[in-house]
Amino acid sequence: MKKTYRIDVDCAACADKMEVAAKKTAGVKDCTVNFMTLKMTVEFEEDQDAKTVMKNVRAACKKVEDDCEIFI
């Protein structure tokens, strides 16, 4: 399953850090972050709860870029 989320991030480098952190999160099959549109598209592994995984993605992103936001 794929879902797209609105994000708030200050620069393209920060968006790249968010993408890398999200891809490393358990339950995420793939992730792309588009700085120009301020959107994050996450593809979840099968049998994963999107809300639970996204809480972990948000936490991982906050570790690498503390002023970013993902609107779940």
C-alpha positions in Angstrom: 0.0 0.0 0.0 1.2 3.5 -0.9 0.2 6.7 0.9 1.2 10.3 0.4 1.7 12.8 3.2 2.2 16.5 3.3 5.4 17.6 4.9 7.0 20.8 6.1 10.8 21.0 5.6 13.2 23.9 5.1 15.6 22.7 2.4 16.2 20.0 -0.2 19.1 18.6 1.8 16.8 18.2 4.8 14.2 16.5 2.6 16.9 14.1 1.5 17.8 13.2 5.1 14.1 12.6 5.8 13.9 10.2 2.8 16.9 8.2 3.9 15.7 8.0 7.5 12.2 6.9 6.4 13.6 4.2 4.1 15.5 2.7 7.0 12.4 2.5 9.2 10.9 -1.0 9.8 7.7 -1.5 7.8 8.7 0.9 5.0 9.2 -0.8 1.6 10.1 2.4 -0.2 9.9 6.2 0.3 10.3 9.3 -1.8 10.3 12.9 -0.7 9.6 15.7 -3.1 10.9 19.0 -1.7 9.3 21.0 -4.5 5.8 19.8 -3.7 6.4 19.2 0.0 5.1 15.6 -0.2 6.3 12.3 1.1 5.1 9.1 -0.6 5.6 5.9 1.5 5.1 2.4 0.3 4.5 0.1 3.2 5.5 -3.6 3.5 2.6 -6.1 3.4 0.6 -6.6 6.7 1.9 -3.3 8.2 -0.3 -0.8 10.0 0.4 2.6 8.2 -0.4 4.7 11.3 2.1 2.7 13.5 4.8 2.8 10.9 4.3 6.5 10.2 4.8 7.2 14.0 8.1 5.5 13.7 8.9 7.3 10.4 8.1 10.7 12.1 10.4 9.8 15.0 13.2 8.8 12.7 12.9 12.0 10.7 12.9 14.1 13.8 16.2 12.6 14.8 17.9 13.7 11.6 16.0 17.0 11.1 14.3 18.2 14.3 12.3 21.0 12.7 10.7 18.9 10.0 7.0 17.9 10.2 5.0 15.1 8.6 1.2 15.6 8.6 -0.3 12.2 9.3 
